Amino acid sequence: MSVFASLVERLADLLQPLFATTATAAAIVLFTMLVRLAVHPLSRASARGQKARTRIAPELAALRKKHAKNPERLRKAITELHAREKVSPFAGILPSLLQAPAFLLMYHLFSGDRMTGHTLLAAPLGDHWGDALSRGGVLGPEGRVYLVLFALVAAVATFTYRRTRAQLAAQPLDLGQPTPGAGAIAQVMPLLSFATLITVAVVPLAAALYVVTSTTWTAVERALLFRAPGAKEGPAPVATRA
């Protein structure tokens, strides 16, 4: 953690001539982007896995229907399908899990006491939205900084919400077997993108900057990874928003 904190401080020193008192905030954004760039190969692997699962989804559905009364035959048929199509049953899942430690480390770094004394415009990076409200209200100098963050998060969440709904419409949620409540899950899943608004409201501003930057990166990254004509995307994983 101290190594990453030192790197952020060095970045802040380099950015000082350009950003003055907001250099640390700019360093957080830049450092988050560099971390996301470093794990981008994992994101590409995850996207390839999701595309592979989507490609064989119709065949999987047919096998489940054909062997509904014979679980052992179904497992064998699915294994053969994965082997024939060279698709791992965990394709797209493991790369996402491997990203989690890096994101968790960054979150803890920017939510700790190391950001005390640094500011983004009028808002201290170590304070929360509640502190900004108590000192100047929603439209106070600090409150306006949060309003900009909330507006950005809302725009990204709306973009992600629309994409997720379109993805679920094109490729319904497949939980592997008939599951009570699957329809409700499919309805709620797109709304999870707006949970970032709550996160920004309750974490220190430094951590909020990390969350906003990482979430925006995720939205843009997924749009680019699945931009190819004819490429369909499976349901978006809930975990990398943090």
C-alpha positions as CSV (number, residue, x, y, z in Angstrom):
1,M,0.0,0.0,0.0
2,S,2.8,2.4,0.9
3,V,4.4,1.7,-2.5
4,F,1.2,2.7,-4.4
5,A,0.8,5.8,-2.1
6,S,4.3,6.9,-3.0
7,L,3.6,6.5,-6.7
8,V,0.5,8.6,-6.4
9,E,2.5,11.3,-4.5
10,R,5.2,11.3,-7.3
11,L,2.5,11.6,-9.9
12,A,1.0,14.5,-7.9
13,D,4.4,16.2,-7.9
14,L,4.7,15.8,-11.6
15,L,1.2,17.2,-12.2
16,Q,1.7,20.1,-9.8
17,P,2.6,22.7,-12.5
18,L,-0.5,21.9,-14.4
19,F,-3.1,21.3,-11.7
20,A,-1.7,23.3,-8.7
21,T,-3.8,22.5,-5.5
22,T,-5.8,19.8,-7.3
23,A,-2.7,17.9,-8.4
24,T,-3.4,15.0,-6.0
25,A,-6.9,14.6,-7.3
26,A,-5.6,14.5,-10.8
27,A,-2.9,12.0,-9.8
28,I,-5.7,9.7,-8.4
29,V,-7.5,9.8,-11.7
30,L,-4.4,9.2,-13.7
31,F,-3.2,6.5,-11.4
32,T,-6.5,4.7,-11.6
33,M,-6.4,4.9,-15.4
34,L,-2.9,3.4,-15.4
35,V,-4.1,0.5,-13.2
36,R,-7.1,-0.1,-15.4
37,L,-4.8,0.0,-18.5
38,A,-2.5,-2.6,-16.8
39,V,-5.4,-5.0,-16.3
40,H,-6.9,-4.4,-19.7
41,P,-5.6,-7.7,-21.1
42,L,-7.8,-9.4,-18.4
43,S,-10.8,-7.4,-19.5
44,R,-10.1,-8.5,-23.1
45,A,-9.9,-12.1,-22.0
46,S,-13.2,-11.7,-20.1
47,A,-14.9,-10.2,-23.2
48,R,-13.7,-13.1,-25.3
49,G,-15.1,-15.5,-22.8
50,Q,-18.5,-13.8,-22.7
51,K,-18.6,-13.8,-26.5
52,A,-17.8,-17.5,-26.5
53,R,-20.6,-18.2,-24.0
54,T,-23.0,-16.2,-26.0
55,R,-22.0,-18.0,-29.2
56,I,-22.8,-21.5,-27.8
57,A,-25.8,-20.4,-25.7
58,P,-28.4,-21.7,-28.3
59,E,-26.7,-25.1,-28.3
60,L,-26.6,-25.2,-24.6
61,A,-30.3,-24.4,-24.4
62,A,-31.1,-27.2,-26.9
63,L,-29.0,-29.7,-24.9
64,R,-30.7,-28.8,-21.6
65,K,-34.1,-29.3,-23.3
66,K,-33.0,-32.5,-24.9
67,H,-31.5,-34.1,-21.8
68,A,-33.7,-32.4,-19.1
69,K,-34.5,-35.8,-17.6
70,N,-30.9,-37.2,-17.7
71,P,-28.5,-34.9,-15.7
72,E,-25.5,-37.2,-16.3
73,R,-26.0,-37.2,-20.1
74,L,-26.5,-33.5,-20.0
75,R,-23.2,-32.9,-18.1
76,K,-21.4,-35.1,-20.7
77,A,-23.0,-33.3,-23.6
78,I,-22.1,-29.9,-22.2
79,T,-18.5,-31.0,-21.6
80,E,-18.3,-32.3,-25.2
81,L,-19.7,-29.0,-26.5
82,H,-17.1,-27.0,-24.5
83,A,-14.3,-29.2,-25.8
84,R,-15.5,-29.0,-29.4
85,E,-15.9,-25.3,-29.4
86,K,-12.8,-24.8,-27.3
87,V,-14.7,-22.8,-24.7
88,S,-13.9,-23.0,-21.0
89,P,-17.0,-23.2,-18.7
90,F,-15.3,-20.4,-16.7
91,A,-14.6,-18.3,-19.8
92,G,-15.1,-14.6,-18.9
93,I,-15.4,-15.3,-15.1
94,L,-11.8,-15.9,-14.0
95,P,-10.3,-12.8,-15.6
96,S,-12.9,-10.7,-13.8
97,L,-12.1,-12.3,-10.5
98,L,-8.4,-11.8,-11.0
99,Q,-9.0,-8.0,-11.4
100,A,-10.7,-7.8,-8.0
101,P,-7.6,-7.7,-5.8
102,A,-6.2,-4.7,-7.8
103,F,-9.4,-2.8,-7.6
104,L,-9.8,-3.6,-3.9
105,L,-6.3,-2.4,-3.2
106,M,-6.9,0.9,-5.0
107,Y,-10.1,1.5,-3.1
108,H,-8.5,1.0,0.3
109,L,-5.6,3.2,-0.7
110,F,-7.9,6.2,-1.7
111,S,-10.3,5.7,1.2
112,G,-7.5,5.8,3.9
113,D,-6.0,8.7,5.8
114,R,-3.3,9.3,3.2
115,M,-5.5,11.8,1.3
116,T,-6.0,14.0,4.3
117,G,-4.9,17.6,3.6
118,H,-5.4,17.4,-0.2
119,T,-8.3,18.9,-2.0
120,L,-10.3,18.9,-5.2
121,L,-11.1,22.5,-5.7
122,A,-12.8,23.4,-2.4
123,A,-13.5,19.8,-1.3
124,P,-11.0,17.9,0.9
125,L,-10.2,14.5,-0.5
126,G,-10.4,12.9,2.9
127,D,-14.0,14.2,3.6
128,H,-17.4,12.8,2.7
129,W,-20.5,14.3,1.1
130,G,-22.0,14.7,4.5
131,D,-19.1,16.9,5.5
132,A,-19.7,19.0,2.4
133,L,-23.4,19.4,3.2
134,S,-22.7,20.4,6.8
135,R,-20.3,23.2,5.8
136,G,-22.1,24.7,2.8
137,G,-25.1,22.7,1.8
138,V,-25.8,21.2,-1.6
139,L,-24.9,24.3,-3.5
140,G,-21.9,25.3,-1.4
141,P,-18.4,25.3,-2.8
142,E,-17.8,21.7,-1.7
143,G,-21.3,20.6,-2.5
144,R,-20.9,21.7,-6.1
145,V,-17.9,19.4,-6.5
146,Y,-20.1,16.4,-5.5
147,L,-22.9,17.6,-7.8
148,V,-20.5,17.4,-10.8
149,L,-19.4,13.9,-9.7
150,F,-23.1,12.8,-9.3
151,A,-23.9,14.1,-12.7
152,L,-21.0,12.2,-14.3
153,V,-22.0,9.0,-12.4
154,A,-25.6,9.4,-13.5
155,A,-24.6,9.8,-17.1
156,V,-22.4,6.7,-17.0
157,A,-25.0,4.7,-15.1
158,T,-27.7,5.6,-17.6
159,F,-25.4,4.5,-20.5
160,T,-24.6,1.3,-18.7
161,Y,-28.3,0.7,-17.9
162,R,-29.4,1.0,-21.5
163,R,-26.6,-1.3,-22.7
164,T,-27.4,-3.9,-20.1
165,R,-31.1,-3.9,-20.9
166,A,-30.3,-4.3,-24.6
167,Q,-27.9,-7.1,-23.8
168,L,-30.5,-8.9,-21.7
169,A,-33.1,-8.5,-24.4
170,A,-30.8,-9.9,-27.1
171,Q,-29.5,-12.7,-24.8
172,P,-31.8,-13.5,-21.8
173,L,-30.2,-14.3,-18.5
174,D,-29.2,-18.0,-18.4
175,L,-28.8,-19.4,-15.0
176,G,-28.3,-22.9,-16.3
177,Q,-31.7,-24.2,-15.2
178,P,-35.2,-22.9,-14.5
179,T,-34.8,-20.7,-11.5
180,P,-37.6,-19.0,-9.6
181,G,-37.1,-15.2,-9.7
182,A,-34.9,-15.2,-12.8
183,G,-37.2,-12.7,-14.4
184,A,-37.0,-10.4,-11.4
185,I,-33.2,-10.7,-11.5
186,A,-33.1,-9.7,-15.1
187,Q,-35.3,-6.6,-14.3
188,V,-33.1,-5.5,-11.3
189,M,-29.7,-6.2,-12.9
190,P,-29.6,-3.1,-15.2
191,L,-30.5,-0.9,-12.2
192,L,-27.3,-2.0,-10.3
193,S,-25.4,0.5,-12.4
194,F,-27.0,3.3,-10.4
195,A,-25.6,1.9,-7.1
196,T,-22.4,3.9,-7.8
197,L,-24.3,7.0,-6.8
198,I,-24.7,5.6,-3.3
199,T,-21.0,4.7,-3.2
200,V,-19.9,8.2,-4.1
201,A,-22.2,9.7,-1.5
202,V,-20.8,7.6,1.4
203,V,-17.1,7.1,0.7
204,P,-14.3,9.7,1.1
205,L,-13.9,12.0,-1.9
206,A,-10.6,10.4,-2.9
207,A,-12.2,7.0,-3.1
208,A,-15.2,8.5,-4.9
209,L,-12.8,9.8,-7.6
210,Y,-11.3,6.3,-7.9
211,V,-14.8,4.8,-8.2
212,V,-16.0,7.3,-10.8
213,T,-12.9,7.0,-12.9
214,S,-12.9,3.2,-12.8
215,T,-16.7,3.0,-13.5
216,T,-16.3,5.4,-16.5
217,W,-13.4,3.3,-17.8
218,T,-15.4,0.1,-17.5
219,A,-18.3,1.6,-19.5
220,V,-16.1,2.9,-22.3
221,E,-14.0,-0.3,-22.3
222,R,-17.0,-2.6,-22.7
223,A,-18.4,-0.4,-25.4
224,L,-15.2,-0.6,-27.3
225,L,-14.6,-4.4,-26.7
226,F,-18.1,-5.2,-28.0
227,R,-18.3,-2.6,-30.8
228,A,-17.7,-5.0,-33.6
229,P,-20.7,-5.6,-35.9
230,G,-22.6,-8.7,-35.0
231,A,-20.8,-9.2,-31.7
232,K,-23.3,-9.8,-28.9
233,E,-22.6,-9.4,-25.3
234,G,-23.7,-11.4,-22.4
235,P,-25.1,-10.0,-19.1
236,A,-22.7,-7.5,-17.5
237,P,-20.8,-8.8,-14.4
238,V,-21.8,-6.9,-11.2
239,A,-18.4,-6.9,-9.5
240,T,-15.8,-4.3,-11.4
241,R,-17.7,-1.2,-10.5
242,A,-16.0,-0.5,-7.4
